[in-house]
Amino acid sequence: MDEWRKRQRPPGTHATSPATALPARIGVPPLPAWLIPRPRLTDRLSRGVLGPLTVVVGPVGAGKSALAVEWARTRDAPGPVAWVTCDGAGEQPDVFWSRVRAALREAGVGLPPLSGVPHPRPGEAPLPGTESRVSPTSPTSVNSLAYPASPTPPAPTSASAPAPASTSVSLAASASAADRPLQVAALATALAAREDPVVLVLDDFQPETGSPVAQGMVSLLRHAAPVLRLVVVSRRDPPLHLHRHRLAGELAEVRTADLAFDDRETATLLAQHGVEVPRQVMSTLRKRTDGWAAGLRLAAMSMEEHPQPEKFVAQFAGDDEAVVSYLVEEVLDGQSPAMRRLLLTTSVLEHLNAELATELAGKEAGAHFAALVRQNSFLQYAGNGWYRCHRMFADVLRVRLRHEAPGLVPGLHGRAAAWLGEHGLLAEAVRHALTAGDWCYASRLVVHQLAIGQVLALTEARLPGELVRLTPADVRGLPLHSLDPESALVAAAAALRRGEEPACAKALELADRLLGELPREEADRIARCRLSHAVIRMARDRCRDPQAARAAAADTEGLFAHVPRALLADRPELRALALTIRGRAELREGGLKAAEASLTAGLKAAGAADNGVLRRDCLAELALLEVLRGRFRAADELAGHAQRPPLPACTPGDPSRAALHVVRAWVGTARFESARARSELARAHAALRTAPDPFVAGIGSLVAQLVSAVESGTPPPPEAVAAIPDGADWLAESLRRPVRHACAASVGALRAHTLRLPPDDGRTALADHRPGDDRPPVEALSAREQDVLRRLAQMMTTEEIAEELYLSVNTVKTHLKSVYRKLAVTRRSAAVRRARELELL
């Protein structure tokens, strides 16, 4: 309950006694001494009152009323401000409308007197705002504004509104409900006749949908526009056709998320209580409370005398005694038994919808879900029919559930896991299964959904951390009747994730044995288990045993045909790992085109899985492939992409680390940067000691020979270049020709570079110049221009060159023009002849 409301009540006066409480419930309350200035929100209210309707909706203790008071007291309104503090859900129509009229008059709004209201007995004070009642024949009545009469509401009970304290109230309450529409119509007519706007603030306005108060306010808002500017402060959406106003652009809203305190406001609140903590601790407190004003205030009050406020923040949660007492008294105790059951049983959920709530609470309680959403601002809409309960309120509900029915908790988690698993919400289902202590069911969910890659961290999606802590010993400790291959497979993946390879191997052996015991009728289950088994082996052997990883990748791809295609499409990390391993093997076997296709597809799949490590590995292998083709610029670009954020940096054990260093060394050689090439080769050798790779080591030795040739200053003869790859047993036969071409391209670039050196460099520019040839020495060709020139010599058309190099036809034509210019020729045949004369081909 807001503090300022308590301070407005005279001592000994009941809060809901209309005869005595009425004067205290109209007029803007004074600014509380403890108010936290919130200019970011009062600015929104100032903009909102420029339109017809502004709503401030949030849970108890969110600071709604304090915000409205701050705005009314500190900001300029477009007109007089009339304030009514309502009676919440127990609002009585006659009392409400008399308060509205009294508040408007107190704000200086002139209203005509009503006629026909019963006069009080001698000695009794008249009820403010009900001096008279509108007569059907009164000139001020507007029949077109009257809505159908509503039935007279039942007499208030002690739970909703206490009995009136005076006979005058009884007379007002006994007025015919049929006269209320005429009173509202008269009020709307009086307001609409004004030239200046009027702001009406209704605090704690919570009438039921279709009630006389709600219908009357809808009518008043519709017919008093544009003069009336209504501001409603409530714990729930007021029944004022908000969707219509929202669609018309006539609604300003401040809701629970907006009311949440930010770091600056939290720091100000703590300072009020003399609490000083580091900024990080203060931010942690705000996050723990979801910025809930009452929770922050209660925490600050407890921290005033606490010897270690930082320790208090670390332990502060919804089970704090002050928080529990406040929310139980203000919210939980006022609920019906069915609503209370619904709140308590669904508190085990992080997110809930109507169907899941019914599954846990039962049909009778679940039928109240719509009312729960409508009446409880602690439930925040998360989209698609899902809601999230405010963190601290959920904590309080869980505390009450454990106290009142501790035996229900495991079963609730189990039912939640089953429902979530059936609806594909894997992470939440696994979390509930683990909380219920059902390790086997959690493992079955993971394997059945092909989510073993999430346990292995092959994707950004993560399963609960408790699953990763599952060990083979835990699996062997399970009862024999519940022992299954899924538990063993998840234990193997978890052990590999922790870096415990011996434990992984034991769990895989156990899974193999248990798989052999499954009946053949469970073919689908067996296929999913076998696939998970192969994926774990791929992840384990990728760095340590490439041949074993290649065999596991082949098994994985063979099993893809035996699992649902739609489910596999949601698991791109499995394809990404298999394609990366296959492409790497194909490159070393000499299948450049096949490797390029596999690695390109793997790169795409790794991107879909948000796996930066696999993306970097694919880029590194593609860079290695391009450098073996002599495409040094493309290789350099790919290597650069592999090392730029958001991709992760290489770790010492990554197989791509040495490959990237070798690629950059070869690129440095082609650019005559021997110092850079030597430095990269040294780094490559160091990386190979951690992650050996004979293929990358062999390319490194080849690049070392080319570096020596560059440093000599004299290009080696073509026959020496052609002999460089000879005798390399690490090199597949089908790779020898492209590697020779790549070496020749490096030396050709060196030769062209030498030809255009000035004579004073110690080398003649005419060394390879034919007698009588007066053309100037050529400018060095770029890597891409050399690619085009080689294909030009093969008599390929412009379109064929473009297709093979993955370029546009216009780009190829641009490269051809540059080649012609540098070689000082004008025709294709002349370019080829000139290049051969310069030993560029």
N, C-alpha and C positions, 0 to 999 in steps of 0.2 A: 504493500500500500504506500502511496506517495506520502512523504512526510508533510508536505504543505497542506494536504487534505486534513490530516489529523489536527494541525495547528489551527485550522479554520473553525473547528467545532467548539462551541462554548462548553465549558466544563459541565458535566452532568447531563449533556444533551445527547439523545440517541441519534446516530448518523442518518437514519432514514425517517425521522419524524417530520412529516411535511410541514406541520404548522409552525414548528420552531426552527427547522433546518433550512427552510426556503431562503431566507435572507442571506445565509452564509454560502449558498450554493449558486449564487449569481454574482457576476462581477469578476474581473481578472484577479486571481490571487496574487499576493506579493511575491517578489523574487525570493526564493529560498537562499539562505546564507551559504548553503553548501553547493550552489549551482555551479556546474562546469560550463563555461561559455562554449557554444558550438556554432560558430558563425557559418560553417559550411552547410549546416542544416537550416539555420534561420534564414539564410539567403534563399534556400529552396522554398521555404514557406512564403517568403515575400514575393517570389515569382508565382507561387501557386495561387495566392489570393487575388491575383489579377484575373483569374478565371473563376468559374462558378463553384468548383468542388475540389477540396484538398483533403486527403485522408492521411492520417498518421497511425499506422497499424503495427503493433509489436506486442511481444509477450509482457507479462507482468514484470515490473522492475527494469524495463528497457529505457526509461527516461522519456517517455512520450509526453506526459503532462508537463514535466519540467521544461522540455523543449518548447511546447506551445506557450507556456508562461514567459519564457525568455523572449520568444518572438514578440508576444503581445506587449511586453514591458519595454523592450529595447529597440524595436523596429517601427518604422512609420507604416501604418496601414492605409489602404486607399479610402478608408472611411471609419466611422465609429466602430468599436469592437465590443460586441455583446458576448458575454461568457456565461455558459450554463454548465454546471457540474451535475451530470445525470446520475441516475440510480442503477446503471448497468442493465442487466437482464430483467430486473424487477421494475422497469419503468411503467408508471401509471399515466395514461393519456392526459387526464385532466390536470394532474400535477405538473406533468411535463410542459404542456402548452401554456399553463399559467406562468411557469418559470421562464419560458422563452419570451413571453410578452413583458414580464417584469425586467428581464435582462436587457431587452431592447430599449425599454423606457429608461432604465438606469444609464444606458450608453448614450442617451440623448435622442433616441429615435421617437418621433411623435407618432402615436397610434390613436385611432379613434376609439372611444369607449364602446364596450360591448353591452348589449341590452339583453334582459331576460334571465340573468343569472340569479338564483334565489338569494335574497338578502339574509345576512346572518341575524341571529337573535340579538336582542339588546345586550350590550356588553361584550360581544364577540368581535374580534378583529376580522375584517374581510380577507379572504385569500388574495394575495397580490396577483393582479392580472386577470381576476375573474369577477370584476365588479358587475358586469352585465353580460348577457349572451346575445348573439346576433339573432334577430327575428327573421323568419322567412320573408317578411315583407320589408325588411330594412333596406334602405337605399344602398347600403354598403355590401349587401350580399350579392354574390356572383354565382348563380346556379351552375354556370358552365364549368366552374372550377371544382365543383363538389364531386367527390368520388363516391362509389356505393358505400352505404353504411356498413360497418363491421359489427359483428355481434359484440355485446358488452362482455369484456373479459371477466373471468371469475374473480371473486374477492381474493385479495392477496393473502397469502399465508405468512406465517412467521418466518419461513425460510427465504421468501422472496422480498416482501415489503411489509413491515410491521403495521399494525392497525393505526389509523389516523389518531392524532392526539386531540382533535377538537371537533366540535359539531360542524364548524364551517367547512372543514375538509370533507366530512360525511356528505354535506349538501352538495359540494362540488363533485364528489365522486358519484353521486346519484343522478347527475345530469344525463340526459339521454345521449347515447352514442351517436344518434342521428344528427345532433346539433354540432358535433365536432367538425365535420367537413365544412360547415358554414363558417365556423370560427377560423379554420385554416384558410378558407377562401377570402374572408375579410382581411386576415393578416397579409395574405399574398397581395391583395389589391392595394392595401396601404403601402406595402414595401415597393411594389411596382410603380407606384405613383411618384416615388422619390426621384430626384435627379442624381444624388450622390450615392455611391455604393455603401453597403452595410456588411460588416463581417460578423458572422455568428459562429462562435466556437462551441462545439458540443463535446465536452470531455466525458470519457467513459460511456459513450453512446453505444449500447449493445442490445437494441430491441430485436425480437425474433422476426424472421421474414414473414411478411403478411400481417404483422400486428398493426393495430390502429396507429401507433406512434410512427412505425416505419412508413405506412401508406401516407400518413399526413405529411411527413417530411419530404417524401418523394413529390407529392403534389405541390408543396410550398417551394421546393427547389425548382420545379419545372415552371411555375407560374410567376415566381418573384424575380426571375432572371430578367435582365442581367444585373439588377441591383444587388440581390443577395449573393454574398460570397461565403459559402459554407466551409468550415474547417471541422472535421470529425476526428476525434482522438479515441481509439478503441483497441481492444485486444484482438478483435477479429474484423473481418471485412463487414462494414455496415451494409444492410440490405437496401441500397440506394441505386440499384441498377448501374453498378460501376462499369460494366462492360460497355454499356451504351455511351457513357461519358468518355471512356477510354478511346473508343472508336471515333468519337467526334472530336478528340483532342482537347477535351474540357476537363481532364482529370490530372491532378498532380498527386504523386504518391511518395510517401516516406515510409519504408517498410523495415522489417527486422534487420536485414543486412545493412541498410543505411544507418540505422540507429546504433549499430555496434561501434564502440569506442575505438578510435585509432590510437597509435602510439603516443601522439602528443596529448590527447585528451586523457589517456591513462596516466601519463606522467603528471599531469595537473591534478588529477584525483589523488594520486599517492602523495603528492606534495601537500595537499590539504590536510592529510593525516600525519604529516611529518615523517613519511617513509622515504628513505633514499636507497635505491638499489641500482645496480648497473643497468644500462639500457637493454642489454640482452636479456636480463632477468625480467625486466618490465615487459619486454615484448613476449617472453614466454608466458607470463601471467595473462596477458591479453589474449593470446592464442588459446590458453587453457579454458578461458571463460567465454570464448567466441565474442569478446568485446561486450559482454552482457553487463550493463551498468550496475545492477544490484549485486551481481557476483563480484565485480571489482570492488564495490564499496564494502561488502562484507569481508573480502580478503584484506583490504586496507585497514579496516577496523581491527582485525585479528593481528595484523602485522605491527600495529602501533606499539604493542608491548612485547612483541616476540624478540628474543635475543638474537635470532639468526633469521632475518627475513628472507634471505636467499634460499635457505633450506626449506622454509615454509612454502615458498613458491614452488619448489621442486616437488613437494608432496601435496600441494593444494589441488583438489579435484571435487567432483560432485558429491563425494562422501563426506565432505566437511559438515560438521554438525550444524553450523549456522545456515549453510546453504540448504541442507536437507530440511531443517525446520521451516525455513522461509517458504520453500516451494511446496512442501507438503501442506502447509496451512493455507497458502494463497491459491494453490492450483489443485492438488490431488484430492484433498479432503472434500472439495465441493463437487466432485464427479459422482455420477450414478454408478452402481455396482458394475454394470456392463461396460461403461466407459472406463472405469478404473481397471477392470480386467484387461481391456484392450490396450491401455497404456502400459501396464506392467508386463504383459506377455510379449509385446512387440519391442520392449526396451532392449532386448538382446540383439536387435538388428541395427546395422549402420544405416541402411536405407530400407524403406518399406513402401509397398503399394497395397491396394485394396485386397488383391487376391492373396498375397503373402500374409497380410495381417489376418485374414480370415482363416488361413491354414494354421496359424499359431494360436489365435484366440478362440476359434470356433465360430460357427455361423451366427449365433446369437450376438456375440460381442462384435464380430466382424461387420454386422449390419450397421454398426454405429460409426464406421470408418469415415463416411462422408461428413457426418456431424463433427467428428474429431478434427478433420482437416479444416472445416469451416470455423470451428470455435477456438482452436488452439494455435496461437501464433508461434509456439515453440516448434511447430512443424514447418519446415521451409521447403518450398517446392523445388525439386531438382530436375524437373523435365520428364516428359513421357510418362506421366502418371506416378512418378516416384517422389518420395519425400524424405527429407533428412531431419532427424530430431536434433534440437539444440544440444550441444555437447554436455553442458552441465545438467540440464534437465534429464537427459538420458542417463547420466551417471546417478542422479537421485532415484530415478525409477528402478535402475538395476539394484541399488542398495535396498530399496523397499521390497523388490522381488526376492532377493536373497534372504531378507528377514522374514517375509511372510510365507514364502513357498520355495524353500531352497531345493526341494526334491524335483521341482518342475524344470529347473534350469538346463540340465543335460538333455532332457527330452525336447525342449524347445529348440536348442541348438541343432539337435539331430533332425528335427522336422524342417528347420530352416535350410540345412545342408541339402536334404533330399529335394526340396522344392527348387532351390537355386540351381542345383546340379541339373535337374530336368529342364530348366529354362536357360541353360548355357551360361550362367553367371559363375564361372569356374572359381575365380579367386575368392569370392565371398563364400561359395559353397565349401571350399577346402578349409577356409578359416573356421567356419562353424563346425565342420566335421572334427577338426583338430581340437576345438574347444570342448566338444562333446566327448573327446577321448577316443574317437573312432579313427585310428590311424589307417586301418585297412580300407575303409570307405574313402578316405581322403586320397589314398594312393590309387584306388580304382578310378576315381574321378580324373586324376591326372593322366593316367595311361589311356583311359577310354577316350579322353578329349585330345589325345596326341600332344599333350602339353609338357612333355618331358624336356623340351627345349627351354621352357621357362625355369625349370629347376636347374638346368645347366647354364643359365644366364645367356642364352643365345638370342634373346630378344629383350626389349625394354620392359615388356610386361613381366611382372614378378608375382610369384605366389608367396604366401605367408612365410616368414622366416623360420617358423617352427618346423616347417617341412624340411628345410635344408639341414636341420639339426637331427633328422632321423638317421640313425646308424644301423649297420647290419646287426649289431647286438640287440637293438630294439626289435628288429624283425624276428630274429631267432627266439626272442623272449615272448613272442605272441603265442597264444594258444594254438595247438596243432590244427584244430578244426578251422581256424581263421587264417592260417598261413597261406599266402597266395603269391603268385609271381609278380603281381603289381607292386606289392609292398617291397619285395626284393629289388625290383627295378628302380623304384623311387629312392630306396636306400643307396643303391649303387650310384645314381646320379648325384645324390646329395653328398656322398663321400668324394666323388670326383670334383664337385664344386668346392669342397673344403680342401682339395689337394691331397686327399688320402687315397692314393692309387691302389695299394694292397687291399684296403677295405672295399674299394670299388670292384676289384677283381673277384673277391670272395662273394660279394653280393650278386655279381653277374653269374657266377657258377651256381649259386642257389637258385637264381631265376631260371637258368637253363634246366635244372633238375625239375623244378616245379612246373615249367612249361611242358616238359615231357609227360607229366601226369595228367594234363588236361585232356578231356575227351575230344575227339575229332569234331563232334557236333558244334563245338564252340569255335568255329573257324574264324569268325570275326574277332573274337577276343584274342585268339592266338595271333592273328595277323597284327593287331595293334601292339601286343606285347613284343612280338618279334621286331617290329619296326622301332619301338622304343629301345630295345636291346641294341639294334644296329646303330641308332643315333648316339647312344652312350659310347659305343666303341669308336665311332667316328671322332667324337669330341676328345676321347682319351688318346687316340693314336695320331691325331692330326699333326702334331709336332714331333712326336718321338719315333713314330714308325709309319712313314708315308705309304709303304706297300700295304700294311694292314689297314690303314685308313682308306686306301683306294678300294680294298675288298669290302670294307664295311659300307662305303658309299654305294658300291654296286648292289649290295644286299638291300640297302635303304631304297634305292630307286626301283628295284624289283618289287618291293613290298608296297610301293605307292599305289599300284594298280589294285590292291586288295583292301584299301580303306576308302571311305566315302570321299569323293572328289571335293565336295563343298567344304568338308571339315579340313581337308588338306590345304585348300585355298586360304584358310584362316591361319595356317601355320607356315608362313613363308620362310621362317628360320630353318626348317628342316631341309627344304630345297636349297636354300642359300648355302648351307654347310656342305651338302652333297655335291653341288655344282662347283663350289670352290675347290674341293678336294679333287674332283674329276678333272677340272680344267688345269689344275697344277700338274697332275699326272700326264695329261695329254700334251702339255707343253714340253715336258721332259722326254716324252716318247717321240717328239718330232711332229705331232699333228697340230700345226700352227692354226689352221682354220677351225678345226674342232675345238682347240683350246680357247681360241678367241670367242667362239660362240658360247661355250660353257661359262667362261669367266664373265662375259658380258651379261648373260642371264643370271649368274650368281650375284653380280653387282646389283642388279635390279632387285632380286629377291632379298638381298641383305639390306637394301634401302627400305623395302617394305617392312622388314622385321626390325628396323631401327638398330641394326647391329653394326656399330662402327668398326669393330675389329675385323669382321668378315669383309666389309666394304674396303677397308685398307688393304687386306690381303689380296682381294681381287684386283685392285688398282695396281698394287706392286707387281703381281704376275703379268698384268697387261702391259705395264711399263717394260718389264723384262722381255716380253714378246715383241714389242715394238723396237726395242734396241737391237734385238737379233735380226730384225728385218732391215736395219739401217735407218729407221725413222727416228732420228735422234730428237727432233723437236717434239714429236708426239710423245716419245718416251719421257722426256723431261717434264712435259705438262702433266702426264699421268702420275709421275713420281711426286710432283709438287702437290697435286690434289690429295695424294695419299698421306701427306704430312701436315695438311692444314686442318684447323678446326672446322666443323665440330668433330672430326674424326679423332679418336684417341691417339696419344703418342705411343710409339713402339715400346714394348717392355723387353728386357734382355732375352727372354725365351721365345719371342715372336719369330716365326720363320720368315716373315716379310722384311725384317730389319736388314739382313745381309743383302737381300735382293735389291732393295732400294739404294744401298750404298754402291753396289756394283753398277747399277744403271746410271747413277750420277757420275761415277768414275768414267764410264764409257762416253757419256755426253761431254764431260770435261775434256776427254781426249780429242773428240771430234771438233771441239772449239779451241784446241791448242792451249788448254789450261792444264798443263801437266802437274803443277803444284796441287791444284784442286783434285785432280784425278788420283794422285798419290795419297792424298789425305783420305779420300773416300775409300780407297782400297785398304788402307790401314784399318779403318773403321769396319769394313766388311770382314776382314780377317778376324777381328776381335769378336764380332757377332757370330761368326761361324764356329768359334770355339764353344759358344753356349748352345747354339742350335745348328748342328752340322747339316750341310746340304751339298753333296758332291757336285751337283749340277751347277749351283751358284759359285762354288769354289773354282770349278773349271773355267767358267766365264771370267772370273776374276783374274785367273792366271793369263788368259788370253788378252784381257785388257791391259795387264801389266806389260806384255810384249808390245802392244800398240803405244803405250806411254813411252816406252824406251825408244821406239821409232820416232815419235814426235820430238823427244828431247834431243835426238841426234841432229836434228835440223835438216837432214837429207831424206827425202821420201824413199822407202825401200822399193826395189823393183817389184813389178806385179807378180812374178813367180814366187817371190819370197812371201808376199801377202797371202797368196793362194795356199801356201804350205803351212800357214799358222795353225789352222784347225786340225791338220793331219796328226794322226797318232793320239788324238784325244779320245780315250776309251769311254769317257763320260758323255760323249756327244753322240746322239742317235744319228744313224746314217742319213736320214731324211733331213736332218738339220745342218749338215755340212755345207750344202750349197748356199742356203740363206746366210749362214755365219760368214762364209767367204765373201759374199756380197757386202755384208755389213762391215767387214774389215776393209774391203776395197773402198767402200764409201768413206770410211775414216781417212784412209790414205789418200784417196782422191781429193778430199777436202784439204788435206795437208799440201798436196801437190799444187792445187789451185791457189792456196794461200802463199806458197813459195813463189809462184809465178808473178804475183802482183806486188812482191816486196820491192822496195827501191834498191838501186845498184849499190848505194853506200852501206847497205846492210851486210855486205860481204858476199852476197849471192847475186848472180846475174839474173835479170828478169828475162833474158833471152836464152836461158839454158836449154829449154825445150822448144825454142822458137824456130820454125822452119825458115831457111834462107829465102829471101824475097817476100816473106809475109810481113806486110807493113801494118797489120792489125795490132792494136795495143794488147798487152797482157790482160787476161780475163779476171773479172772480179769473182770472188768465191761464191759458189752456188749455195743456197740454203738447203737444209735437209729435205724439205718438201719439194724444192726444185729438182734435186737429184732424183727423188722418187719419180717425178713426172718425166725427167729425161731418160731414165732407164726404161720406162714403159714406152716412151717415144721410140727408142731403139728397137723395141719388140714389135713395131708396126701396129701398135694399138691405137684405136680411134680416141678422139677426145672423150666421147661418151663412155667408152670402156675404161679409160683411165679414171674418170670421175667415179664410176661404179666401184672399181677395185680399191680406190683410196678413200671411199666414203666422202667425196667432195661433190660440190655442185659443178656443173659444166662451166659456168662462168668463172668459178675459182680456178679451174684447170686452165682455162684460156688466159687468165691473168698470170699464172705461173709460167705458161709458155712464152708470153710476151717478155717476161723478165729474163727467161733463159736465152731467148733470141738476142736481147739487148746485151747481156753479159758476154755472150759468145760472139757478138758482132756479126750475126747472121740474120737472114730474113725468112728461111724456109726450114721445114722439118728435117729434110735430108742433110742440109748443110749443118744444122745443129748437131745431128748425130755424128757426122764426119768430123766436125771440129772437136767435139767431146772426145772422140777416139784418138784424135791427134794429141790431145792434151792428157790422154790416159785417164780421163774422167769416167770412162765406161770400161 
